[in-house]
Amino acid sequence: MAARTRRERDRDEIRDRDEEEYEKVSPAEAGREGLRQVIELIGKEPLGITSVEPTDDGWLVGVEVVEDHRIPTSTDLLGLYEVELDLAGGLFAYRRTRRYQRGKGDGG
């Protein structure tokens, strides 16, 4: 049997806690918390929350930020981040999943 990672152990520990030990956050609260965490961690200007999805262990939040301001603004460099939160809104992990030029996000 393979050894479990620390992340897996942490998730199992949170899942095993009694629900009375923490208050579950709503989807809106999870979105706001994901946005706050990204801003705090990377210090970039947020554009907004792009997605909020429930997971078995909490929430997966998508956040779009301005990575680099350019002139004209239509050529700004944007980043899309995924933030993993536990059921109470605590940060598990975050990662940048995409980097792209404004206006060329979906097709270019």
TORTOR-623057 format. One record per residue: chain; z, x, y of N, C-alpha, C, O, CB in turn; residue in one letter; residue number from 1. Coordinates in steps of 0.1 Angstrom, whole numbers, plus 2048, in hexadecimal, padded with zeros to 3 digits. Atoms other than C-alpha are relative to their C-alpha. Glycine has a CB too. Layout:
BEGIN
+-------+-----+-----+-----+------+------+------+-----+-----+-----+-----+-----+-----+------+------+------+-----+-----+
| chain | n.Z | n.X | n.Y | ca.Z | ca.X | ca.Y | c.Z | c.X | c.Y | o.Z | o.X | o.Y | cb.Z | cb.X | cb.Y | res |   n |
+-------+-----+-----+-----+------+------+------+-----+-----+-----+-----+-----+-----+------+------+------+-----+-----+
|     A |   Z |   X |   Y |    Z |    X |    Y |   Z |   X |   Y |   Z |   X |   Y |    Z |    X |    Y |   A | NUM |
...
+-------+-----+-----+-----+------+------+------+-----+-----+-----+-----+-----+-----+------+------+------+-----+-----+
This chain:
BEGIN
+-------+-----+-----+-----+------+------+------+-----+-----+-----+-----+-----+-----+------+------+------+-----+-----+
| chain | n.Z | n.X | n.Y | ca.Z | ca.X | ca.Y | c.Z | c.X | c.Y | o.Z | o.X | o.Y | cb.Z | cb.X | cb.Y | res |   n |
+-------+-----+-----+-----+------+------+------+-----+-----+-----+-----+-----+-----+------+------+------+-----+-----+
|     A | 800 | 808 | 7F4 |  800 |  800 |  800 | 800 | 809 | 80C | 808 | 812 | 80E |  80C |  7F6 |  800 |   M |   1 |
|     A | 801 | 7F8 | 7F4 |  7F6 |  80E |  822 | 80B | 7FE | 809 | 811 | 7F3 | 80A |  7F3 |  7FD |  807 |   A |   2 |
|     A | 7F5 | 801 | 7F6 |  810 |  816 |  83C | 7FC | 7F7 | 80B | 7F0 | 7F8 | 810 |  804 |  80E |  804 |   A |   3 |
|     A | 803 | 808 | 7F4 |  812 |  7FD |  858 | 801 | 808 | 80D | 809 | 811 | 80E |  80A |  7F3 |  800 |   R |   4 |
|     A | 7FF | 7F9 | 7F3 |  80C |  808 |  87B | 80B | 7FB | 808 | 811 | 7F0 | 805 |  7F2 |  7FE |  808 |   T |   5 |
|     A | 7F5 | 805 | 7F7 |  826 |  805 |  896 | 7FD | 7F3 | 806 | 805 | 7EA | 807 |  803 |  80B |  80B |   R |   6 |
|     A | 804 | 80C | 7FA |  812 |  7EA |  8A6 | 802 | 7F4 | 7F7 | 806 | 7EA | 7FB |  7F1 |  801 |  804 |   R |   7 |
|     A | 7FE | 80B | 80A |  812 |  7D5 |  886 | 80E | 7FD | 7FE | 812 | 7F2 | 7FD |  7F9 |  805 |  7F3 |   E |   8 |
|     A | 7F2 | 803 | 802 |  837 |  7DA |  882 | 806 | 7F9 | 80C | 80E | 7F0 | 80B |  808 |  80E |  7FE |   R |   9 |
|     A | 7FB | 807 | 7F4 |  83D |  7D0 |  8A6 | 7FC | 7F1 | 800 | 804 | 7E9 | 804 |  7FA |  807 |  80D |   D |  10 |
|     A | 805 | 80E | 801 |  828 |  7B0 |  8A2 | 808 | 7F8 | 7F6 | 80C | 7ED | 7F9 |  7F1 |  800 |  7FD |   R |  11 |
|     A | 7F9 | 807 | 80A |  83A |  7A7 |  882 | 80E | 7FE | 805 | 814 | 7F3 | 802 |  801 |  809 |  7F3 |   D |  12 |
|     A | 7F2 | 802 | 7FB |  85C |  7AC |  893 | 800 | 7F5 | 80A | 80A | 7ED | 809 |  805 |  80D |  807 |   E |  13 |
|     A | 801 | 80B | 7F6 |  852 |  795 |  8B0 | 7FE | 7F3 | 7F9 | 805 | 7E9 | 7FC |  7F5 |  803 |  80A |   I |  14 |
|     A | 803 | 80D | 807 |  844 |  77B |  898 | 80D | 7FB | 7F8 | 80F | 7EF | 7F7 |  7F5 |  803 |  7F6 |   R |  15 |
|     A | 7F4 | 804 | 808 |  865 |  77C |  883 | 80C | 7FB | 809 | 815 | 7F5 | 804 |  804 |  80C |  7F8 |   D |  16 |
|     A | 7F5 | 804 | 7F8 |  87B |  776 |  8A1 | 801 | 7F0 | 801 | 7F7 | 7E9 | 7FF |  7FF |  805 |  80F |   R |  17 |
|     A | 7FE | 80F | 7FE |  88A |  753 |  8A6 | 7FA | 7FC | 80D | 7FA | 804 | 816 |  80F |  7FC |  7FF |   D |  18 |
|     A | 806 | 805 | 7F4 |  877 |  73F |  8BF | 809 | 7FF | 80C | 805 | 7FF | 817 |  7F8 |  7F3 |  7FD |   E |  19 |
|     A | 7F6 | 802 | 7F5 |  897 |  73A |  8D3 | 802 | 80D | 807 | 807 | 80D | 812 |  80D |  7FB |  7FA |   E |  20 |
|     A | 7FE | 7F4 | 7F9 |  897 |  75F |  8DC | 7F7 | 803 | 80B | 7FA | 80B | 814 |  7FF |  80C |  7F6 |   E |  21 |
|     A | 80A | 7FF | 7F5 |  879 |  75C |  8F3 | 7F9 | 7F3 | 803 | 7F9 | 7EA | 7FA |  7F6 |  80B |  7FD |   Y |  22 |
|     A | 807 | 80C | 7FC |  866 |  742 |  905 | 7F1 | 803 | 800 | 7EC | 80D | 806 |  804 |  7FB |  80E |   E |  23 |
|     A | 80F | 7FE | 800 |  841 |  73F |  8FD | 7FA | 7FD | 80D | 7FE | 7F4 | 814 |  7FA |  7F7 |  7F5 |   K |  24 |
|     A | 807 | 802 | 7F4 |  82A |  742 |  91A | 7F4 | 7F6 | 7FE | 7EE | 7F5 | 7F3 |  7FB |  80D |  806 |   V |  25 |
|     A | 80B | 809 | 800 |  80F |  728 |  922 | 7F3 | 809 | 801 | 7F4 | 814 | 805 |  801 |  7F5 |  80B |   S |  26 |
|     A | 80C | 7F9 | 7FE |  7EA |  732 |  923 | 7FE | 805 | 80E | 7FA | 810 | 811 |  7F4 |  7F7 |  7FC |   P |  27 |
|     A | 801 | 7FC | 7F2 |  7EB |  733 |  949 | 809 | 80C | 803 | 805 | 815 | 80A |  803 |  7F4 |  809 |   A |  28 |
|     A | 7F6 | 7F5 | 7FE |  80A |  749 |  949 | 7FB | 80D | 7F9 | 7FC | 818 | 7FE |  80E |  7FC |  7FB |   E |  29 |
|     A | 806 | 7F4 | 807 |  7F9 |  760 |  92F | 7F5 | 806 | 808 | 7F4 | 812 | 809 |  7FB |  7FC |  7F2 |   A |  30 |
|     A | 80A | 7FB | 7F8 |  7DB |  763 |  945 | 805 | 808 | 80C | 800 | 813 | 80F |  7F7 |  7F5 |  805 |   G |  31 |
|     A | 7FA | 7F9 | 7F4 |  7EF |  76C |  964 | 807 | 80D | 7FC | 806 | 817 | 803 |  80A |  7F7 |  807 |   R |  32 |
|     A | 7F9 | 7F4 | 805 |  804 |  785 |  950 | 7F6 | 80B | 7FC | 7F8 | 816 | 7FF |  80A |  7FC |  7F5 |   E |  33 |
|     A | 80B | 7F6 | 803 |  7E5 |  796 |  942 | 7FA | 806 | 80C | 7F8 | 812 | 80C |  7F6 |  7F9 |  7F7 |   G |  34 |
|     A | 805 | 7FB | 7F4 |  7D7 |  799 |  964 | 809 | 809 | 807 | 805 | 814 | 80C |  7FC |  7F4 |  80A |   L |  35 |
|     A | 7F6 | 7F7 | 7FA |  7F7 |  7A7 |  972 | 802 | 80D | 7F9 | 803 | 818 | 7FF |  80E |  7F9 |  800 |   R |  36 |
|     A | 7FE | 7F4 | 808 |  7FA |  7C0 |  956 | 7F4 | 80A | 803 | 7F6 | 816 | 804 |  801 |  7FD |  7F1 |   Q |  37 |
|     A | 80C | 7F8 | 7FD |  7D6 |  7CD |  95C | 801 | 807 | 80D | 7FF | 813 | 80F |  7F3 |  7F8 |  7FE |   V |  38 |
|     A | 7FE | 7FA | 7F2 |  7DC |  7D1 |  981 | 80A | 80B | 801 | 808 | 815 | 807 |  803 |  7F4 |  80A |   I |  39 |
|     A | 7F6 | 7F6 | 800 |  7FC |  7E3 |  97B | 7FC | 80D | 7F9 | 800 | 818 | 7FE |  80D |  7FA |  7FA |   E |  40 |
|     A | 803 | 7F5 | 808 |  7EE |  7FA |  961 | 7F4 | 809 | 806 | 7F5 | 815 | 806 |  7FC |  7FC |  7F2 |   L |  41 |
|     A | 80C | 7F8 | 7FB |  7CC |  804 |  971 | 7FF | 800 | 80F | 7F7 | 809 | 814 |  7F4 |  7FA |  7FA |   I |  42 |
|     A | 801 | 800 | 7F1 |  7D1 |  7FC |  996 | 7F3 | 7FD | 806 | 7F0 | 801 | 811 |  804 |  80D |  804 |   G |  43 |
|     A | 80D | 804 | 7FA |  7AF |  7ED |  99B | 800 | 7F2 | 805 | 809 | 7EA | 802 |  7F5 |  801 |  7F5 |   K |  44 |
|     A | 800 | 80D | 7FB |  7A5 |  7CE |  9AE | 7FB | 7F6 | 7F6 | 7F0 | 7F7 | 7F0 |  7F6 |  800 |  80D |   E |  45 |
|     A | 804 | 80B | 80A |  7A4 |  7AF |  998 | 7F6 | 7F7 | 805 | 7F7 | 7F3 | 811 |  80C |  7F9 |  7FB |   P |  46 |
|     A | 809 | 80B | 7FC |  788 |  796 |  999 | 805 | 7F3 | 7FA | 803 | 7E9 | 800 |  7F2 |  803 |  7FB |   L |  47 |
|     A | 7FA | 80C | 806 |  799 |  77E |  981 | 801 | 801 | 7F1 | 7FE | 80B | 7EB |  7F7 |  7F4 |  804 |   G |  48 |
|     A | 7FE | 802 | 80E |  7A1 |  772 |  95F | 7F3 | 7FB | 7FA | 7EE | 7F1 | 7FF |  80D |  7F7 |  7FD |   I |  49 |
|     A | 80C | 805 | 806 |  783 |  76E |  949 | 802 | 7F8 | 7F3 | 7F9 | 7F0 | 7F0 |  7F6 |  80B |  7FD |   T |  50 |
|     A | 7FD | 808 | 80C |  793 |  760 |  92A | 80F | 801 | 7FC | 816 | 80A | 800 |  7F7 |  805 |  7F4 |   S |  51 |
|     A | 7F2 | 801 | 806 |  7B4 |  756 |  919 | 7FF | 7FA | 7F3 | 7FA | 7EE | 7F2 |  80A |  7F8 |  80A |   V |  52 |
|     A | 801 | 805 | 80D |  7B5 |  752 |  8F4 | 80D | 802 | 7F8 | 813 | 80C | 7F9 |  7F5 |  807 |  7F8 |   E |  53 |
|     A | 7F4 | 7FE | 808 |  7D2 |  74B |  8DD | 7FD | 808 | 7F4 | 7F2 | 808 | 7EE |  806 |  7F2 |  7FC |   P |  54 |
|     A | 801 | 7F8 | 80C |  7D7 |  763 |  8C0 | 80C | 7FC | 7F7 | 815 | 7F5 | 7FB |  7FF |  80F |  802 |   T |  55 |
|     A | 7F4 | 802 | 809 |  7EF |  762 |  8A2 | 80D | 806 | 806 | 818 | 801 | 803 |  7FD |  806 |  7F2 |   D |  56 |
|     A | 7F4 | 7F9 | 7FB |  806 |  77A |  8B5 | 802 | 7FE | 80F | 80C | 803 | 814 |  7FE |  80E |  7FD |   D |  57 |
|     A | 7FE | 802 | 7F1 |  802 |  76E |  8D9 | 7F3 | 7FC | 807 | 7ED | 7F2 | 804 |  805 |  80D |  806 |   G |  58 |
|     A | 80B | 804 | 7F8 |  7E5 |  76F |  8F1 | 7F7 | 80C | 802 | 7FB | 818 | 802 |  805 |  7FC |  80E |   W |  59 |
|     A | 80A | 7F7 | 7FC |  7C5 |  782 |  8F8 | 7FA | 7FC | 80D | 7F4 | 7F1 | 80E |  7F5 |  802 |  7F4 |   L |  60 |
|     A | 804 | 803 | 7F2 |  7BC |  783 |  91D | 7F5 | 809 | 805 | 7F6 | 815 | 803 |  80C |  800 |  80A |   V |  61 |
|     A | 80A | 7F8 | 7FA |  79C |  78F |  92D | 801 | 800 | 80F | 803 | 7F6 | 815 |  7F2 |  7FA |  7FC |   G |  62 |
|     A | 7FE | 7FE | 7F2 |  79E |  79D |  950 | 7F4 | 809 | 805 | 7F1 | 813 | 7FF |  80E |  806 |  803 |   V |  63 |
|     A | 80B | 7F8 | 7FA |  781 |  7A9 |  966 | 805 | 806 | 80D | 80C | 800 | 815 |  7F4 |  7F6 |  803 |   E |  64 |
|     A | 7FC | 7F9 | 7F4 |  787 |  7C3 |  981 | 7F5 | 808 | 806 | 7EB | 80A | 7FF |  80C |  80A |  7FC |   V |  65 |
|     A | 809 | 7F8 | 7FA |  774 |  7D7 |  99A | 804 | 80F | 7FD | 80F | 813 | 802 |  7FF |  7FD |  810 |   V |  66 |
|     A | 7FD | 7F2 | 803 |  773 |  7FB |  98D | 7FC | 809 | 80B | 803 | 813 | 80D |  7F9 |  804 |  7F3 |   E |  67 |
|     A | 805 | 7F7 | 7F6 |  75F |  80A |  9A9 | 7F8 | 7F7 | 80A | 7EE | 7F1 | 807 |  7F7 |  80B |  7FA |   D |  68 |
|     A | 807 | 807 | 7F5 |  755 |  7FB |  9CB | 7F3 | 808 | 804 | 7F4 | 814 | 805 |  809 |  7FD |  80C |   H |  69 |
|     A | 80C | 7F9 | 7FC |  731 |  803 |  9D5 | 7F9 | 7F7 | 80B | 7FC | 7EC | 80D |  7F6 |  802 |  7F4 |   R |  70 |
|     A | 808 | 807 | 7F5 |  719 |  7FA |  9F1 | 7F1 | 7FF | 7FB | 7EC | 80A | 7F8 |  801 |  807 |  80E |   I |  71 |
|     A | 7FA | 80E | 7FE |  70A |  7E0 |  9ED | 80A | 7FC | 7F5 | 80A | 802 | 7EB |  7F4 |  7F6 |  802 |   P |  72 |
|     A | 7F6 | 805 | 809 |  726 |  7CD |  9DC | 7F9 | 7FB | 7F3 | 800 | 7FB | 7E8 |  808 |  7F5 |  806 |   T |  73 |
|     A | 807 | 805 | 80C |  70C |  7C0 |  9C3 | 7FF | 80B | 7F6 | 7FB | 809 | 7EA |  7F2 |  7FA |  803 |   S |  74 |
|     A | 800 | 7F4 | 80A |  70D |  7E3 |  9B3 | 80E | 805 | 7FD | 80F | 80F | 7F6 |  7F7 |  80B |  806 |   T |  75 |
|     A | 7F2 | 7FD | 804 |  733 |  7E4 |  9AF | 800 | 802 | 7F1 | 7F9 | 7FC | 7EA |  80A |  7F6 |  805 |   D |  76 |
|     A | 7FE | 7FD | 80F |  73E |  7F2 |  98D | 80C | 7F8 | 7FC | 817 | 7F9 | 802 |  802 |  80F |  7FD |   L |  77 |
|     A | 7F5 | 809 | 804 |  753 |  7D8 |  97B | 804 | 804 | 7F2 | 7FD | 80A | 7EA |  7FB |  7F1 |  800 |   L |  78 |
|     A | 7FB | 7FD | 80D |  769 |  7DB |  95C | 806 | 7F3 | 7FA | 80C | 7EB | 802 |  80A |  80B |  800 |   G |  79 |
|     A | 7FA | 80B | 807 |  773 |  7C1 |  942 | 80B | 805 | 7F7 | 808 | 80E | 7EE |  7F6 |  7F7 |  7F9 |   L |  80 |
|     A | 7F4 | 7FC | 807 |  796 |  7C6 |  933 | 805 | 7F5 | 7F7 | 805 | 7E9 | 7FB |  80B |  805 |  809 |   Y |  81 |
|     A | 7F9 | 80A | 809 |  7A6 |  7B5 |  915 | 80F | 804 | 800 | 812 | 810 | 7FE |  7FA |  800 |  7F2 |   E |  82 |
|     A | 7F1 | 7FD | 800 |  7CC |  7B2 |  916 | 806 | 7F8 | 7F5 | 803 | 7EC | 7F4 |  806 |  7FC |  80E |   V |  83 |
|     A | 7F9 | 807 | 80B |  7E0 |  7A9 |  8F7 | 80F | 7FE | 804 | 816 | 808 | 807 |  7FF |  808 |  7F3 |   E |  84 |
|     A | 7F2 | 804 | 7FD |  801 |  797 |  8FE | 806 | 7FA | 7F4 | 800 | 7F4 | 7EC |  800 |  7F7 |  80C |   L |  85 |
|     A | 7F9 | 808 | 80B |  81C |  78B |  8E6 | 802 | 7F2 | 805 | 7FE | 7EE | 810 |  80D |  808 |  7FD |   D |  86 |
|     A | 7FE | 80E | 7FD |  827 |  767 |  8E6 | 808 | 7FE | 80C | 807 | 7F3 | 813 |  807 |  7F9 |  7F4 |   L |  87 |
|     A | 7F8 | 802 | 7F4 |  840 |  76D |  902 | 7F9 | 806 | 80C | 7FF | 806 | 817 |  80D |  807 |  7FE |   A |  88 |
|     A | 807 | 7FA | 7F5 |  826 |  77F |  918 | 802 | 80F | 802 | 7FD | 814 | 80C |  804 |  7F9 |  80C |   G |  89 |
|     A | 7FE | 7F1 | 7FF |  830 |  7A3 |  911 | 7F3 | 807 | 7FC | 7EC | 802 | 7F3 |  80C |  804 |  7F7 |   G |  90 |
|     A | 80C | 7F8 | 803 |  815 |  7BD |  910 | 800 | 807 | 7F2 | 80A | 80E | 7EF |  7FE |  80A |  80B |   L |  91 |
|     A | 802 | 7F9 | 80C |  809 |  7C9 |  8EE | 7F7 | 80C | 802 | 7FA | 817 | 7FF |  7FA |  7F7 |  7F5 |   F |  92 |
|     A | 80A | 7F6 | 7FE |  7EA |  7DC |  8F8 | 7F6 | 7FB | 80B | 7F5 | 7EF | 80E |  7F8 |  803 |  7F3 |   A |  93 |
|     A | 80B | 804 | 7F7 |  7CD |  7DC |  911 | 7F5 | 80B | 7FD | 7F8 | 816 | 7F9 |  804 |  800 |  80F |   Y |  94 |
|     A | 80C | 7F7 | 801 |  7AA |  7EC |  910 | 7F5 | 7FB | 809 | 7F3 | 7EF | 80B |  7FC |  801 |  7F1 |   R |  95 |
|     A | 80C | 804 | 7F9 |  78B |  7EC |  925 | 7F5 | 7FE | 7F5 | 7F3 | 807 | 7ED |  7FB |  80B |  80A |   R |  96 |
|     A | 80B | 803 | 80A |  76F |  7DC |  910 | 7F2 | 801 | 805 | 7E9 | 803 | 7FD |  802 |  7F2 |  7FB |   T |  97 |
|     A | 80E | 7FF | 7FA |  752 |  7DE |  928 | 801 | 806 | 80E | 80C | 804 | 815 |  7F9 |  7F2 |  801 |   R |  98 |
|     A | 802 | 7FB | 7F2 |  747 |  7EF |  948 | 7F2 | 7FD | 804 | 7E9 | 801 | 7FC |  804 |  810 |  802 |   R |  99 |
|     A | 80E | 804 | 7FC |  729 |  7E2 |  95B | 7FF | 7FE | 80F | 809 | 7FD | 816 |  7FC |  7F3 |  7F9 |   Y | 100 |
|     A | 803 | 802 | 7F2 |  719 |  7DE |  97D | 800 | 7F1 | 803 | 7FA | 7E9 | 7FB |  7F2 |  806 |  803 |   Q | 101 |
|     A | 800 | 80E | 7FC |  71F |  7BD |  98F | 7F2 | 7FB | 801 | 7E9 | 801 | 805 |  807 |  7FF |  80F |   R | 102 |
|     A | 80D | 807 | 800 |  702 |  7A5 |  98B | 7F8 | 804 | 7F3 | 7EE | 7FE | 7F1 |  7F9 |  805 |  80C |   G | 103 |
|     A | 807 | 7FD | 80D |  6F8 |  7B6 |  96A | 809 | 7FF | 7F5 | 807 | 806 | 7EA |  7FA |  80E |  801 |   K | 104 |
|     A | 7F5 | 801 | 80A |  716 |  7AC |  956 | 7FB | 7FA | 7F2 | 7FF | 800 | 7E8 |  80B |  7F8 |  804 |   G | 105 |
|     A | 803 | 807 | 80D |  706 |  795 |  93B | 7F3 | 805 | 7FB | 7F1 | 805 | 7EE |  800 |  7F2 |  802 |   D | 106 |
|     A | 80D | 7FD | 806 |  6E2 |  7A0 |  938 | 7FC | 80F | 802 | 7F2 | 813 | 7FC |  7F6 |  7F8 |  807 |   G | 107 |
|     A | 805 | 7F2 | 7FD |  6E0 |  7C4 |  945 | 808 | 80A | 7FC | 805 | 816 | 7FE |  7FD |  801 |  80E |   G | 108 |
+-------+-----+-----+-----+------+------+------+-----+-----+-----+-----+-----+-----+------+------+------+-----+-----+
